[in-house]
Amino acid sequence: MTDVNQEEGAVVERDADGYIVGNDTLTFTVPKDTVKEGAVAGAEIEKAFSFRQVDSDDLANKIITEKKWDLQELVNRKLKADARSNAYQAELLQHKPITTTRTPEEIAETMVRDAIRMGFSESDARAYVDSMLSSLPKKA
């Protein structure tokens, strides 16, 4: 079953129970110790999958009731997952090589321009960026 999303004008696919059918793709690397016949260790594989989505509180509450989920627990899990993802990305970034061709001075100027766009005066923006950069640990 399909319908048209009134806000975006997009065609939306729905299942027999009225849930939106979402589609996505995941990618993963075949482990070195794979036991699957014909699999190539280290190969990248894409896998398509479908999932249900809701577009109303009524459908969301129906699922919560059917699954015997707890709304507070769901929110807490989502908050934890977001925090974990942010911490992971921040830690990972420290281990990646710097790939920019811009100089530190060019980056600082971009930061000043961005602060000005946010409403800082030029002198305040420069003071803010200078203060932030001066607090960086000194490289050996």
N, C-alpha and C positions, 0 to 999 in steps of 0.2 A: 504494500500500500504506500502511496506517496501523497504528499501534500505540499503546499507552497508556504514557506515561512513568510508571514506577512511583513515583518520588519525588513528583511533582507531580500525578499523576492526569490530566494533560493528554493530549489526543490529538495524536500526532506523525505527520506525513506523511513517508513515506520514498519514495525513488525505487527503481528496479528493482535498483540495486546496494547498497541498504541504507543509503544516506546520508540524513540528515534533510534535508528540503526547507525552507529558510528563505525567507520572503517579507518584503519591505520596500518602502518607497517613498522615492524621492529627489525633491527639488525643485530647480529651477534657474531662472534668469532668462534669457530669450531675449536674446542679444547684440544690440546696436544695429545691427551690420553683418550681420545674418542674411541668408542667401541662400535660405533655405527659403521656398518659395512659400506664401503664406497665413499665415506666422508673424507675430506682432505683437511688435516689438522692445520689450523691457522687461516682457513678460508673464511671470508665474510659471507654470511647468509642473510637474506631478507625473508621475512615471514609476514604475510598479510594476516590480519585478524579483525574480527568484528566485535562490537560490544554495544550494550544498551546505554542510552542516554535518556534523561528526562528533561522536559521543558516546562514542568509545572510542579508546584509544591505538593499537589495531590498525588501525582505519580511518585514523587520522591518519598512521601510519607507511606505510600502503599508498599514500596520496596523495603523501607525501614521496618515496617510492621511484619511483612512476610519473612524477612531475614532475621527478625528479632534482634536488630541492631540497636545500639544506643547512640542517640544524636551527639551527646557530649563526648563519648568515646571516639566517634567518627571525626569530630572537629579536632580533638586532641591528637589523634593519629595524623591527620592532615598537617597540623601545625608542626608536629615533630618531624614528619617527612620533609616539609619545606625547610626547616632549620637544618636538618641533616644534609640535604642537598646543597644548601648554601655553604655550610661548613666544608663539605667535600670539595666543592668548586673553588672555594677560597684556598684550601690547602693544596689542591692540585695545581692551581695557578702558580704557586711558589716553586714548583718543580718543573715547570715548562720553560723552555728557552725563550728569551725575548726575541720576537721576530719583527719588531718594528724597525723601519729605516729612519724614523724621525729622531732627531736629537732631543736630549732632555729639555733644552731651551724651547724647542718647537712644541713639545708636549705641554710645558708650563704656559706658553702663550695661548694654546688652545684652552687650557684650564681657565685662564684669565678671561678669555672671550666667553666661555660658557658661563662663568660667574656673572659677567656683565649681562648676558642674556637672561639670567635668573633675576636681575634687578639690582645687583650690587653696582656701586659707582666704580669707576676704573681704579681709583686709589684703594678702595676697600677690597676690590677683587685681587689686586696685586698683593696687598698685605695678607689677605687670606691665603693665597697660593704660596707666598713666601713663607708664612708661618707653618703651613702644612708640610712644605718641602724641607724646612729646617728641622722638623721633628723626625725625619727619616733616619734610621740607623746609618752611621757612617760605614762605608765599605772599606775593608782592609786592603 
